[in-house]
Amino acid sequence: MTQPSAEFKAMSARLGQDPLRVQGAGGNTSIKVGDVMWIKASGTELANAETQDIFVAVDRAAAVRQAHGEGDGTCKDTVLDPANTLRPSIETTFHAALDWTVVAHTHSVATIVHAICPEGSRAAQEKLADLNTVVVPYAKPGLPLTQQILARVTPQTQVIILQNHGLICCGDTVAQVSRLMDQVERALALPTVRHPAPNGPELHGFERLPCSWLAFDSRLSALATTGTYYPDHVVFLGPALPVTDHDGTPPVVFAPGKGVYLRNGATSSQRAMITCLADCLARLPQDWTPTPIGAAAEAELLNWDAEKYRQALAARS
């Protein structure tokens, strides 16, 4: 079975090693070789694409059938090597159904900031007017998201903005997709506001983070502690952020007027996700109004077996 090309692995690693595009085990890439589609395995990290076996070969036609309602949508039974114990990405169905050779999905910070705000979504469409861009409403990752995507794309669509989620770019070659992703990043780049973290109290059992300056901004504090804006935040940090260590379990405490604290022993994925939130809030324009995914969407994610599997894998790192 033909392995993914070195060029594809290099692009995947480059994306995964940039925290402004991918955080921890987030994001996924795929490449189609004949009837086979290679896709990142759930819980693995794109950053390791050149040093570890993170890709799974699936029967593309079988995965497309799942995208259209046959099977359970997980694509676990489309894996071609029965000895492979890794699961294909929870987003395999849209990779298979998009009729492009190469598909790359990232949790781009620049895209997320646009995609969580109605003002941002409109701005993104204006900035990307010269590209074949579609904006897709929020849906639970997996088959529900695939169905929303397929309802809106055309055969010409190469750029997909996922509201409250991220970015998808498609193309005929690795080089084309890589260039397209860079073009979108440049178009959606936003100025960054950063301040030194004011002095504040330490919290026993926690590390006070450099992004603690956010806790001294009343607007950003309210946003961080009253809602969640994209799926991976919920998966790895839970809904919103608590203001106290109320029961000894929160990986992050966001204490307004004091600081942002990461629990000692937190996973690399949890560290990556609080960094992602800080990166997003540091770029949020003053007149944009973020819309949380809501309690019902959070509950769907927290009770999802596939995400529990991904959390378990990420906890090993």
Phi and psi in degrees as GROMACS dihedral restraints (atoms count N, CA, C in turn):
[ dihedral_restraints ]
;  ai    aj    ak    al  type     phi  dphi    fc
    3     4     5     6     1   -65.4    20    10
    4     5     6     7     1   127.0    20    10
    6     7     8     9     1   -78.8    20    10
    7     8     9    10     1   158.1    20    10
    9    10    11    12     1   -57.8    20    10
   10    11    12    13     1   147.9    20    10
   12    13    14    15     1   -69.1    20    10
   13    14    15    16     1   157.3    20    10
   15    16    17    18     1   -61.3    20    10
   16    17    18    19     1   -35.5    20    10
   18    19    20    21     1   -63.2    20    10
   19    20    21    22     1   -42.4    20    10
   21    22    23    24     1   -65.0    20    10
   22    23    24    25     1   -43.5    20    10
   24    25    26    27     1   -63.8    20    10
   25    26    27    28     1   -39.0    20    10
   27    28    29    30     1   -65.0    20    10
   28    29    30    31     1   -42.7    20    10
   30    31    32    33     1   -62.0    20    10
   31    32    33    34     1   -44.4    20    10
   33    34    35    36     1   -60.5    20    10
   34    35    36    37     1   -44.5    20    10
   36    37    38    39     1   -64.6    20    10
   37    38    39    40     1   -40.5    20    10
   39    40    41    42     1   -61.2    20    10
   40    41    42    43     1   -43.4    20    10
   42    43    44    45     1   -63.5    20    10
   43    44    45    46     1   -45.0    20    10
   45    46    47    48     1   -69.1    20    10
   46    47    48    49     1   -23.4    20    10
   48    49    50    51     1   -89.4    20    10
   49    50    51    52     1     0.8    20    10
   51    52    53    54     1  -107.3    20    10
   52    53    54    55     1   105.7    20    10
   54    55    56    57     1   -66.0    20    10
   55    56    57    58     1   -11.8    20    10
   57    58    59    60     1   -84.4    20    10
   58    59    60    61     1    -1.9    20    10
   60    61    62    63     1  -119.9    20    10
   61    62    63    64     1   -39.2    20    10
   63    64    65    66     1  -140.0    20    10
   64    65    66    67     1   138.4    20    10
   66    67    68    69     1  -121.4    20    10
   67    68    69    70     1   119.5    20    10
   69    70    71    72     1    58.8    20    10
   70    71    72    73     1  -127.0    20    10
   72    73    74    75     1   -86.7    20    10
   73    74    75    76     1    10.7    20    10
   75    76    77    78     1   -75.6    20    10
   76    77    78    79     1   169.4    20    10
   78    79    80    81     1    72.4    20    10
   79    80    81    82     1   163.0    20    10
   81    82    83    84     1  -162.2    20    10
   82    83    84    85     1   152.9    20    10
   84    85    86    87     1  -131.5    20    10
   85    86    87    88     1   156.9    20    10
   87    88    89    90     1  -147.3    20    10
   88    89    90    91     1   156.1    20    10
   90    91    92    93     1  -143.8    20    10
   91    92    93    94     1   136.8    20    10
   93    94    95    96     1  -101.3    20    10
   94    95    96    97     1   129.2    20    10
   96    97    98    99     1  -126.9    20    10
   97    98    99   100     1    96.4    20    10
   99   100   101   102     1    66.0    20    10
  100   101   102   103     1  -128.2    20    10
  102   103   104   105     1   -85.9    20    10
  103   104   105   106     1    -0.1    20    10
  105   106   107   108     1  -105.6    20    10
  106   107   108   109     1   139.6    20    10
  108   109   110   111     1  -120.0    20    10
  109   110   111   112     1   126.1    20    10
  111   112   113   114     1   -93.9    20    10
  112   113   114   115     1   129.2    20    10
  114   115   116   117     1  -139.1    20    10
  115   116   117   118     1   148.9    20    10
  117   118   119   120     1   -58.3    20    10
  118   119   120   121     1   139.7    20    10
  120   121   122   123     1   -79.6    20    10
  121   122   123   124     1   147.2    20    10
  123   124   125   126     1   -59.4    20    10
  124   125   126   127     1   136.3    20    10
  126   127   128   129     1    83.8    20    10
  127   128   129   130     1    -8.7    20    10
  129   130   131   132     1   -89.7    20    10
  130   131   132   133     1   170.8    20    10
  132   133   134   135     1  -117.3    20    10
  133   134   135   136     1   130.9    20    10
  135   136   137   138     1   -57.3    20    10
  136   137   138   139     1   -30.0    20    10
  138   139   140   141     1   -56.6    20    10
  139   140   141   142     1   -25.1    20    10
  141   142   143   144     1   -97.5    20    10
  142   143   144   145     1    14.5    20    10
  144   145   146   147     1   -59.1    20    10
  145   146   147   148     1   -29.1    20    10
  147   148   149   150     1   -94.7    20    10
  148   149   150   151     1    -8.3    20    10
  150   151   152   153     1  -119.6    20    10
  151   152   153   154     1   -13.4    20    10
  153   154   155   156     1  -134.6    20    10
  154   155   156   157     1   159.9    20    10
  156   157   158   159     1   -85.0    20    10
  157   158   159   160     1    89.2    20    10
  159   160   161   162     1  -103.5    20    10
  160   161   162   163     1    -2.1    20    10
  162   163   164   165     1  -105.1    20    10
  163   164   165   166     1   145.0    20    10
  165   166   167   168     1  -118.5    20    10
  166   167   168   169     1   135.8    20    10
  168   169   170   171     1   -89.6    20    10
  169   170   171   172     1   126.7    20    10
  171   172   173   174     1  -123.9    20    10
  172   173   174   175     1   158.5    20    10
  174   175   176   177     1   -75.2    20    10
  175   176   177   178     1   109.2    20    10
  177   178   179   180     1   -61.6    20    10
  178   179   180   181     1   -43.4    20    10
  180   181   182   183     1   -61.4    20    10
  181   182   183   184     1   -39.7    20    10
  183   184   185   186     1   -66.4    20    10
  184   185   186   187     1   -37.8    20    10
  186   187   188   189     1   -67.6    20    10
  187   188   189   190     1   -36.5    20    10
  189   190   191   192     1   -64.0    20    10
  190   191   192   193     1   -40.2    20    10
  192   193   194   195     1   -61.4    20    10
  193   194   195   196     1   -39.2    20    10
  195   196   197   198     1   -65.4    20    10
  196   197   198   199     1   -35.3    20    10
  198   199   200   201     1   -61.3    20    10
  199   200   201   202     1   -26.9    20    10
  201   202   203   204     1  -103.1    20    10
  202   203   204   205     1    18.2    20    10
  204   205   206   207     1   108.3    20    10
  205   206   207   208     1    -5.4    20    10
  207   208   209   210     1   -87.2    20    10
  208   209   210   211     1   132.5    20    10
  210   211   212   213     1    85.4    20    10
  211   212   213   214     1  -169.5    20    10
  213   214   215   216     1   -96.2    20    10
  214   215   216   217     1    -0.5    20    10
  216   217   218   219     1    85.3    20    10
  217   218   219   220     1    -6.5    20    10
  219   220   221   222     1   -83.1    20    10
  220   221   222   223     1   -21.5    20    10
  222   223   224   225     1    64.7    20    10
  223   224   225   226     1    14.3    20    10
  225   226   227   228     1   -61.1    20    10
  226   227   228   229     1   -34.5    20    10
  228   229   230   231     1   -86.9    20    10
  229   230   231   232     1     8.1    20    10
  231   232   233   234     1   -98.7    20    10
  232   233   234   235     1    -2.8    20    10
  234   235   236   237     1   -65.5    20    10
  235   236   237   238     1   131.9    20    10
  237   238   239   240     1   -83.1    20    10
  238   239   240   241     1   -28.0    20    10
  240   241   242   243     1  -100.4    20    10
  241   242   243   244     1   107.2    20    10
  243   244   245   246     1   -64.5    20    10
  244   245   246   247     1   -17.5    20    10
  246   247   248   249     1   -82.5    20    10
  247   248   249   250     1   -10.6    20    10
  249   250   251   252     1   -79.7    20    10
  250   251   252   253     1   119.7    20    10
  252   253   254   255     1   -91.8    20    10
  253   254   255   256     1    -7.5    20    10
  255   256   257   258     1   -77.1    20    10
  256   257   258   259     1   148.4    20    10
  258   259   260   261     1   -93.0    20    10
  259   260   261   262     1   145.5    20    10
  261   262   263   264     1   -67.3    20    10
  262   263   264   265     1   157.5    20    10
  264   265   266   267     1   -48.7    20    10
  265   266   267   268     1   147.0    20    10
  267   268   269   270     1   -64.2    20    10
  268   269   270   271     1   -11.6    20    10
  270   271   272   273     1  -108.5    20    10
  271   272   273   274     1    22.8    20    10
  273   274   275   276     1   -58.4    20    10
  274   275   276   277     1   -35.3    20    10
  276   277   278   279     1   -62.6    20    10
  277   278   279   280     1   -41.3    20    10
  279   280   281   282     1   -74.0    20    10
  280   281   282   283     1   -31.9    20    10
  282   283   284   285     1   -60.3    20    10
  283   284   285   286     1   -43.0    20    10
  285   286   287   288     1   -69.7    20    10
  286   287   288   289     1   -40.4    20    10
  288   289   290   291     1   -77.7    20    10
  289   290   291   292     1   -25.3    20    10
  291   292   293   294     1   -73.8    20    10
  292   293   294   295     1   120.8    20    10
  294   295   296   297     1   -86.1    20    10
  295   296   297   298     1    59.1    20    10
  297   298   299   300     1  -130.1    20    10
  298   299   300   301     1   150.4    20    10
  300   301   302   303     1   -65.8    20    10
  301   302   303   304     1   -41.9    20    10
  303   304   305   306     1  -121.3    20    10
  304   305   306   307     1   131.9    20    10
  306   307   308   309     1  -131.3    20    10
  307   308   309   310     1   131.3    20    10
  309   310   311   312     1  -128.1    20    10
  310   311   312   313     1   130.3    20    10
  312   313   314   315     1  -122.0    20    10
  313   314   315   316     1   124.6    20    10
  315   316   317   318     1  -126.6    20    10
  316   317   318   319     1   161.9    20    10
  318   319   320   321     1  -102.9    20    10
  319   320   321   322     1    57.7    20    10
  321   322   323   324     1   -56.2    20    10
  322   323   324   325     1   125.4    20    10
  324   325   326   327     1   -60.3    20    10
  325   326   327   328     1   -45.1    20    10
  327   328   329   330     1   -59.6    20    10
  328   329   330   331     1   -41.5    20    10
  330   331   332   333     1   -68.0    20    10
  331   332   333   334     1   -43.7    20    10
  333   334   335   336     1   -58.9    20    10
  334   335   336   337     1   -45.1    20    10
  336   337   338   339     1   -58.0    20    10
  337   338   339   340     1   -42.0    20    10
  339   340   341   342     1   -67.3    20    10
  340   341   342   343     1   -40.4    20    10
  342   343   344   345     1   -80.9    20    10
  343   344   345   346     1    -8.8    20    10
  345   346   347   348     1   -97.2    20    10
  346   347   348   349     1    -2.3    20    10
  348   349   350   351     1  -126.4    20    10
  349   350   351   352     1   136.5    20    10
  351   352   353   354     1   -60.0    20    10
  352   353   354   355     1   -38.4    20    10
  354   355   356   357     1   -64.0    20    10
  355   356   357   358     1   -37.7    20    10
  357   358   359   360     1   -68.4    20    10
  358   359   360   361     1   -39.8    20    10
  360   361   362   363     1   -62.1    20    10
  361   362   363   364     1   -41.5    20    10
  363   364   365   366     1   -65.8    20    10
  364   365   366   367     1   -41.2    20    10
  366   367   368   369     1   -63.9    20    10
  367   368   369   370     1   -39.3    20    10
  369   370   371   372     1   -62.9    20    10
  370   371   372   373     1   -41.4    20    10
  372   373   374   375     1   -64.6    20    10
  373   374   375   376     1   -35.9    20    10
  375   376   377   378     1   -69.0    20    10
  376   377   378   379     1   -43.4    20    10
  378   379   380   381     1   -67.6    20    10
  379   380   381   382     1   -28.7    20    10
  381   382   383   384     1  -107.9    20    10
  382   383   384   385     1    25.2    20    10
  384   385   386   387     1   -61.7    20    10
  385   386   387   388     1   -26.9    20    10
  387   388   389   390     1   -83.4    20    10
  388   389   390   391     1    -4.7    20    10
  390   391   392   393     1  -107.8    20    10
  391   392   393   394     1   161.9    20    10
  393   394   395   396     1   -80.8    20    10
  394   395   396   397     1    84.5    20    10
  396   397   398   399     1  -111.2    20    10
  397   398   399   400     1   138.0    20    10
  399   400   401   402     1  -127.3    20    10
  400   401   402   403     1   139.6    20    10
  402   403   404   405     1  -104.0    20    10
  403   404   405   406     1   127.8    20    10
  405   406   407   408     1  -113.4    20    10
  406   407   408   409     1   130.6    20    10
  408   409   410   411     1   -61.9    20    10
  409   410   411   412     1   157.2    20    10
  411   412   413   414     1   -58.7    20    10
  412   413   414   415     1   138.9    20    10
  414   415   416   417     1  -150.1    20    10
  415   416   417   418     1   154.5    20    10
  417   418   419   420     1   -56.8    20    10
  418   419   420   421     1   130.4    20    10
  420   421   422   423     1   -55.3    20    10
  421   422   423   424     1   146.4    20    10
  423   424   425   426     1   111.1    20    10
  424   425   426   427     1  -147.2    20    10
  426   427   428   429     1   -61.1    20    10
  427   428   429   430     1   -40.8    20    10
  429   430   431   432     1   -58.9    20    10
  430   431   432   433     1   -40.1    20    10
  432   433   434   435     1   -67.0    20    10
  433   434   435   436     1   -42.7    20    10
  435   436   437   438     1   -56.4    20    10
  436   437   438   439     1   -43.8    20    10
  438   439   440   441     1   -64.3    20    10
  439   440   441   442     1   -38.3    20    10
  441   442   443   444     1   -65.5    20    10
  442   443   444   445     1   -40.1    20    10
  444   445   446   447     1   -63.8    20    10
  445   446   447   448     1   -49.8    20    10
  447   448   449   450     1   -65.4    20    10
  448   449   450   451     1   -24.7    20    10
  450   451   452   453     1   -73.8    20    10
  451   452   453   454     1   -13.2    20    10
  453   454   455   456     1  -121.3    20    10
  454   455   456   457     1   -25.6    20    10
  456   457   458   459     1   -78.9    20    10
  457   458   459   460     1   159.6    20    10
  459   460   461   462     1  -117.6    20    10
  460   461   462   463     1   171.2    20    10
  462   463   464   465     1   -59.6    20    10
  463   464   465   466     1   -18.2    20    10
  465   466   467   468     1   -92.1    20    10
  466   467   468   469     1   -11.6    20    10
  468   469   470   471     1   -65.5    20    10
  469   470   471   472     1   125.5    20    10
  471   472   473   474     1  -121.4    20    10
  472   473   474   475     1   -16.2    20    10
  474   475   476   477     1  -125.1    20    10
  475   476   477   478     1   126.2    20    10
  477   478   479   480     1  -126.9    20    10
  478   479   480   481     1   120.7    20    10
  480   481   482   483     1   -95.8    20    10
  481   482   483   484     1   121.0    20    10
  483   484   485   486     1   -97.2    20    10
  484   485   486   487     1   113.9    20    10
  486   487   488   489     1   -60.6    20    10
  487   488   489   490     1   136.8    20    10
  489   490   491   492     1    54.3    20    10
  490   491   492   493     1    36.7    20    10
  492   493   494   495     1  -154.2    20    10
  493   494   495   496     1   -64.9    20    10
  495   496   497   498     1   166.2    20    10
  496   497   498   499     1  -148.1    20    10
  498   499   500   501     1  -131.0    20    10
  499   500   501   502     1   141.7    20    10
  501   502   503   504     1  -126.5    20    10
  502   503   504   505     1   133.2    20    10
  504   505   506   507     1  -126.2    20    10
  505   506   507   508     1   140.9    20    10
  507   508   509   510     1  -129.0    20    10
  508   509   510   511     1   152.3    20    10
  510   511   512   513     1  -170.2    20    10
  511   512   513   514     1   177.2    20    10
  513   514   515   516     1   -82.8    20    10
  514   515   516   517     1   -23.4    20    10
  516   517   518   519     1  -137.3    20    10
  517   518   519   520     1   161.8    20    10
  519   520   521   522     1   -60.2    20    10
  520   521   522   523     1   -45.0    20    10
  522   523   524   525     1   -61.2    20    10
  523   524   525   526     1   -40.4    20    10
  525   526   527   528     1   -64.1    20    10
  526   527   528   529     1   -44.9    20    10
  528   529   530   531     1   -66.6    20    10
  529   530   531   532     1   -40.9    20    10
  531   532   533   534     1   -60.9    20    10
  532   533   534   535     1   -44.9    20    10
  534   535   536   537     1   -64.6    20    10
  535   536   537   538     1   -40.7    20    10
  537   538   539   540     1   -64.9    20    10
  538   539   540   541     1   -42.1    20    10
  540   541   542   543     1   -64.1    20    10
  541   542   543   544     1   -41.0    20    10
  543   544   545   546     1   -63.4    20    10
  544   545   546   547     1   -38.4    20    10
  546   547   548   549     1   -64.0    20    10
  547   548   549   550     1   -43.3    20    10
  549   550   551   552     1   -64.6    20    10
  550   551   552   553     1   -42.8    20    10
  552   553   554   555     1   -59.5    20    10
  553   554   555   556     1   -43.4    20    10
  555   556   557   558     1   -64.1    20    10
  556   557   558   559     1   -42.0    20    10
  558   559   560   561     1   -67.3    20    10
  559   560   561   562     1   -34.0    20    10
  561   562   563   564     1   -97.3    20    10
  562   563   564   565     1     1.0    20    10
  564   565   566   567     1   -57.3    20    10
  565   566   567   568     1   140.2    20    10
  567   568   569   570     1  -126.0    20    10
  568   569   570   571     1   148.2    20    10
  570   571   572   573     1   -64.9    20    10
  571   572   573   574     1   148.9    20    10
  573   574   575   576     1  -105.9    20    10
  574   575   576   577     1   132.7    20    10
  576   577   578   579     1  -106.7    20    10
  577   578   579   580     1   118.4    20    10
  579   580   581   582     1  -133.7    20    10
  580   581   582   583     1   145.0    20    10
  582   583   584   585     1  -132.2    20    10
  583   584   585   586     1   153.2    20    10
  585   586   587   588     1   -59.9    20    10
  586   587   588   589     1   144.9    20    10
  588   589   590   591     1   -73.0    20    10
  589   590   591   592     1   116.8    20    10
  591   592   593   594     1   -60.7    20    10
  592   593   594   595     1   155.7    20    10
  594   595   596   597     1   -60.7    20    10
  595   596   597   598     1   143.8    20    10
  597   598   599   600     1  -159.7    20    10
  598   599   600   601     1   171.0    20    10
  600   601   602   603     1   -70.6    20    10
  601   602   603   604     1   149.3    20    10
  603   604   605   606     1   -78.4    20    10
  604   605   606   607     1   161.2    20    10
  606   607   608   609     1  -125.9    20    10
  607   608   609   610     1   122.5    20    10
  609   610   611   612     1   -57.6    20    10
  610   611   612   613     1   129.1    20    10
  612   613   614   615     1    86.5    20    10
  613   614   615   616     1     5.6    20    10
  615   616   617   618     1  -132.0    20    10
  616   617   618   619     1   157.5    20    10
  618   619   620   621     1  -102.2    20    10
  619   620   621   622     1   126.2    20    10
  621   622   623   624     1   -80.6    20    10
  622   623   624   625     1   123.8    20    10
  624   625   626   627     1   -90.1    20    10
  625   626   627   628     1   154.0    20    10
  627   628   629   630     1   -58.8    20    10
  628   629   630   631     1   -25.9    20    10
  630   631   632   633     1   -78.3    20    10
  631   632   633   634     1    12.1    20    10
  633   634   635   636     1   -60.3    20    10
  634   635   636   637     1   -15.9    20    10
  636   637   638   639     1   -58.3    20    10
  637   638   639   640     1   -27.2    20    10
  639   640   641   642     1   -61.3    20    10
  640   641   642   643     1   -32.1    20    10
  642   643   644   645     1   -70.4    20    10
  643   644   645   646     1    -9.2    20    10
  645   646   647   648     1  -102.5    20    10
  646   647   648   649     1     6.6    20    10
  648   649   650   651     1  -109.7    20    10
  649   650   651   652     1   113.0    20    10
  651   652   653   654     1   -63.0    20    10
  652   653   654   655     1   -38.7    20    10
  654   655   656   657     1   -65.3    20    10
  655   656   657   658     1   -48.4    20    10
  657   658   659   660     1   -69.8    20    10
  658   659   660   661     1   -34.4    20    10
  660   661   662   663     1   -61.4    20    10
  661   662   663   664     1   -43.9    20    10
  663   664   665   666     1   -63.1    20    10
  664   665   666   667     1   -40.8    20    10
  666   667   668   669     1   -64.3    20    10
  667   668   669   670     1   -41.9    20    10
  669   670   671   672     1   -70.7    20    10
  670   671   672   673     1   -27.5    20    10
  672   673   674   675     1  -105.9    20    10
  673   674   675   676     1     2.7    20    10
  675   676   677   678     1  -122.3    20    10
  676   677   678   679     1    -2.9    20    10
  678   679   680   681     1  -167.3    20    10
  679   680   681   682     1   165.3    20    10
  681   682   683   684     1  -121.7    20    10
  682   683   684   685     1   148.8    20    10
  684   685   686   687     1  -119.8    20    10
  685   686   687   688     1    -8.4    20    10
  687   688   689   690     1  -157.9    20    10
  688   689   690   691     1   156.4    20    10
  690   691   692   693     1   -59.4    20    10
  691   692   693   694     1   -45.4    20    10
  693   694   695   696     1   -65.4    20    10
  694   695   696   697     1   -25.8    20    10
  696   697   698   699     1   -60.6    20    10
  697   698   699   700     1   -46.0    20    10
  699   700   701   702     1   -64.5    20    10
  700   701   702   703     1   -43.9    20    10
  702   703   704   705     1   -60.6    20    10
  703   704   705   706     1   -43.0    20    10
  705   706   707   708     1  -104.0    20    10
  706   707   708   709     1   -22.4    20    10
  708   709   710   711     1  -117.5    20    10
  709   710   711   712     1   -10.4    20    10
  711   712   713   714     1    86.6    20    10
  712   713   714   715     1   175.1    20    10
  714   715   716   717     1   -72.6    20    10
  715   716   717   718     1   136.0    20    10
  717   718   719   720     1    48.0    20    10
  718   719   720   721     1  -157.7    20    10
  720   721   722   723     1  -136.6    20    10
  721   722   723   724     1   132.6    20    10
  723   724   725   726     1   -72.1    20    10
  724   725   726   727     1   154.5    20    10
  726   727   728   729     1   -95.5    20    10
  727   728   729   730     1    -8.9    20    10
  729   730   731   732     1  -141.1    20    10
  730   731   732   733     1   161.7    20    10
  732   733   734   735     1   -82.0    20    10
  733   734   735   736     1    75.2    20    10
  735   736   737   738     1   -70.9    20    10
  736   737   738   739     1   -30.8    20    10
  738   739   740   741     1  -138.7    20    10
  739   740   741   742     1    15.5    20    10
  741   742   743   744     1    78.3    20    10
  742   743   744   745     1    12.4    20    10
  744   745   746   747     1  -119.4    20    10
  745   746   747   748     1   -25.1    20    10
  747   748   749   750     1   -60.1    20    10
  748   749   750   751     1   131.2    20    10
  750   751   752   753     1   -70.2    20    10
  751   752   753   754     1   -25.4    20    10
  753   754   755   756     1  -134.2    20    10
  754   755   756   757     1   138.0    20    10
  756   757   758   759     1  -118.4    20    10
  757   758   759   760     1   126.3    20    10
  759   760   761   762     1  -110.0    20    10
  760   761   762   763     1    98.4    20    10
  762   763   764   765     1  -101.8    20    10
  763   764   765   766     1   102.4    20    10
  765   766   767   768     1   -54.3    20    10
  766   767   768   769     1   133.3    20    10
  768   769   770   771     1    78.7    20    10
  769   770   771   772     1     1.2    20    10
  771   772   773   774     1  -126.6    20    10
  772   773   774   775     1   -53.2    20    10
  774   775   776   777     1   160.7    20    10
  775   776   777   778     1   178.8    20    10
  777   778   779   780     1  -113.9    20    10
  778   779   780   781     1   127.5    20    10
  780   781   782   783     1  -125.1    20    10
  781   782   783   784     1   132.8    20    10
  783   784   785   786     1  -108.2    20    10
  784   785   786   787     1   127.0    20    10
  786   787   788   789     1   -62.7    20    10
  787   788   789   790     1   137.2    20    10
  789   790   791   792     1   -57.7    20    10
  790   791   792   793     1   134.1    20    10
  792   793   794   795     1    87.9    20    10
  793   794   795   796     1     3.1    20    10
  795   796   797   798     1   -60.8    20    10
  796   797   798   799     1   151.7    20    10
  798   799   800   801     1   -74.3    20    10
  799   800   801   802     1   163.1    20    10
  801   802   803   804     1   -63.1    20    10
  802   803   804   805     1   -32.4    20    10
  804   805   806   807     1   -67.0    20    10
  805   806   807   808     1   -38.8    20    10
  807   808   809   810     1   -66.6    20    10
  808   809   810   811     1   -41.0    20    10
  810   811   812   813     1   -61.9    20    10
  811   812   813   814     1   -42.5    20    10
  813   814   815   816     1   -63.2    20    10
  814   815   816   817     1   -35.9    20    10
  816   817   818   819     1   -75.6    20    10
  817   818   819   820     1   -34.2    20    10
  819   820   821   822     1   -72.8    20    10
  820   821   822   823     1   -31.7    20    10
  822   823   824   825     1   -64.8    20    10
  823   824   825   826     1   -40.3    20    10
  825   826   827   828     1   -61.2    20    10
  826   827   828   829     1   -45.5    20    10
  828   829   830   831     1   -60.7    20    10
  829   830   831   832     1   -43.7    20    10
  831   832   833   834     1   -61.9    20    10
  832   833   834   835     1   -41.2    20    10
  834   835   836   837     1   -63.3    20    10
  835   836   837   838     1   -37.8    20    10
  837   838   839   840     1   -68.5    20    10
  838   839   840   841     1   -48.5    20    10
  840   841   842   843     1   -64.8    20    10
  841   842   843   844     1   -31.8    20    10
  843   844   845   846     1   -69.3    20    10
  844   845   846   847     1   -15.5    20    10
  846   847   848   849     1  -109.5    20    10
  847   848   849   850     1    -0.8    20    10
  849   850   851   852     1   -73.8    20    10
  850   851   852   853     1   116.8    20    10
  852   853   854   855     1   -60.7    20    10
  853   854   855   856     1   148.5    20    10
  855   856   857   858     1   -60.4    20    10
  856   857   858   859     1   -32.8    20    10
  858   859   860   861     1   -98.8    20    10
  859   860   861   862     1    13.0    20    10
  861   862   863   864     1   -97.3    20    10
  862   863   864   865     1   146.1    20    10
  864   865   866   867     1  -120.7    20    10
  865   866   867   868     1    98.6    20    10
  867   868   869   870     1   -62.2    20    10
  868   869   870   871     1   142.4    20    10
  870   871   872   873     1  -113.2    20    10
  871   872   873   874     1   115.8    20    10
  873   874   875   876     1   -65.2    20    10
  874   875   876   877     1   160.4    20    10
  876   877   878   879     1   -72.8    20    10
  877   878   879   880     1   -22.3    20    10
  879   880   881   882     1    97.5    20    10
  880   881   882   883     1   159.8    20    10
  882   883   884   885     1   -63.5    20    10
  883   884   885   886     1   -38.4    20    10
  885   886   887   888     1   -64.7    20    10
  886   887   888   889     1   -42.6    20    10
  888   889   890   891     1   -66.8    20    10
  889   890   891   892     1   -37.8    20    10
  891   892   893   894     1   -61.9    20    10
  892   893   894   895     1   -43.7    20    10
  894   895   896   897     1   -62.7    20    10
  895   896   897   898     1   -38.6    20    10
  897   898   899   900     1   -59.3    20    10
  898   899   900   901     1   -43.5    20    10
  900   901   902   903     1   -69.9    20    10
  901   902   903   904     1   -41.5    20    10
  903   904   905   906     1   -70.6    20    10
  904   905   906   907     1   -20.8    20    10
  906   907   908   909     1  -105.0    20    10
  907   908   909   910     1    14.2    20    10
  909   910   911   912     1   -93.8    20    10
  910   911   912   913     1   120.5    20    10
  912   913   914   915     1   -59.3    20    10
  913   914   915   916     1   -39.4    20    10
  915   916   917   918     1   -62.8    20    10
  916   917   918   919     1   -37.3    20    10
  918   919   920   921     1   -73.5    20    10
  919   920   921   922     1   -32.1    20    10
  921   922   923   924     1   -62.8    20    10
  922   923   924   925     1   -37.6    20    10
  924   925   926   927     1   -62.5    20    10
  925   926   927   928     1   -45.3    20    10
  927   928   929   930     1   -65.5    20    10
  928   929   930   931     1   -39.4    20    10
  930   931   932   933     1   -61.3    20    10
  931   932   933   934     1   -42.9    20    10
  933   934   935   936     1   -61.7    20    10
  934   935   936   937     1   -41.7    20    10
  936   937   938   939     1   -65.7    20    10
  937   938   939   940     1   -44.0    20    10
  939   940   941   942     1   -65.6    20    10
  940   941   942   943     1   -29.4    20    10
  942   943   944   945     1   -67.3    20    10
  943   944   945   946     1   -17.9    20    10
  945   946   947   948     1   -76.2    20    10
  946   947   948   949     1   -15.8    20    10
